[in-house]
Amino acid sequence: MVACGAGAGLAAVYNVPLGGAVFVLEVLLGTFGLPALVPALVAQIGLGNEHQYMVPSLTLSASVMV
């Protein structure tokens, strides 16, 4: 669960879903086999290189600064 959370965080923050999956496989789980890589590739193909969530821009005002 921790490995999945770490990979999802990297993928979301840096917008690299395949990179997050590879990081989890190599560093946290210690494996890089085909059965573990296939779901990551399928997710990359399915999601593409699009932003999954749109965050509106923040307008600064006096009340926000305080």
C-alpha distance (Angstrom), angle and dihedral (degrees) to the residues before:
residue distance angle dihedral
M1 . . .
V2 3.79 . .
A3 3.81 91.0 .
C4 3.80 91.9 51.4
G5 3.80 91.5 48.6
A6 3.79 92.7 49.4
G7 3.80 92.4 49.0
A8 3.79 92.0 47.0
G9 3.78 90.8 50.1
L10 3.79 92.9 51.6
A11 3.78 91.4 45.6
A12 3.79 93.0 50.1
V13 3.79 98.7 43.3
Y14 3.80 97.4 45.1
N15 3.85 97.5 28.7
V16 3.80 92.4 -124.0
P17 3.81 108.3 123.9
L18 3.80 94.9 170.2
G19 3.79 91.3 46.7
G20 3.79 90.7 52.7
A21 3.78 91.2 50.6
V22 3.81 92.8 48.6
F23 3.81 90.2 48.6
V24 3.80 90.7 53.8
L25 3.80 92.3 47.5
E26 3.80 97.2 47.3
V27 3.78 105.7 32.9
L28 3.78 108.9 24.2
L29 3.80 103.3 30.2
G30 3.81 97.1 29.4
T31 3.81 94.9 -138.3
F32 3.77 134.3 101.3
G33 3.78 103.9 -178.1
L34 3.77 128.5 145.6
P35 3.84 94.7 -111.7
A36 3.79 89.5 57.8
L37 3.81 95.2 43.2
V38 3.81 98.8 50.0
P39 3.86 96.1 72.7
A40 3.81 89.8 49.8
L41 3.80 91.9 52.1
V42 3.80 92.3 46.3
A43 3.81 90.3 51.3
Q44 3.81 91.0 49.1
I45 3.81 91.7 51.1
G46 3.80 92.7 44.7
L47 3.80 97.2 47.2
G48 3.78 98.6 35.1
N49 3.78 122.3 -171.5
E50 3.79 97.3 -49.8
H51 3.77 128.8 122.3
Q52 3.78 107.0 -104.1
Y53 3.81 95.1 -158.6
M54 3.78 128.3 32.8
V55 3.80 114.8 -144.1
P56 3.79 115.6 -164.3
S57 3.78 117.6 -127.7
L58 3.78 116.9 -98.0
T59 3.77 116.6 -118.9
L60 3.76 112.7 -150.4
S61 3.77 118.3 -133.3
A62 3.78 135.9 159.9
S63 3.80 92.8 -95.8
V64 3.81 91.8 52.5
M65 3.78 92.1 48.7
V66 3.81 92.2 51.2
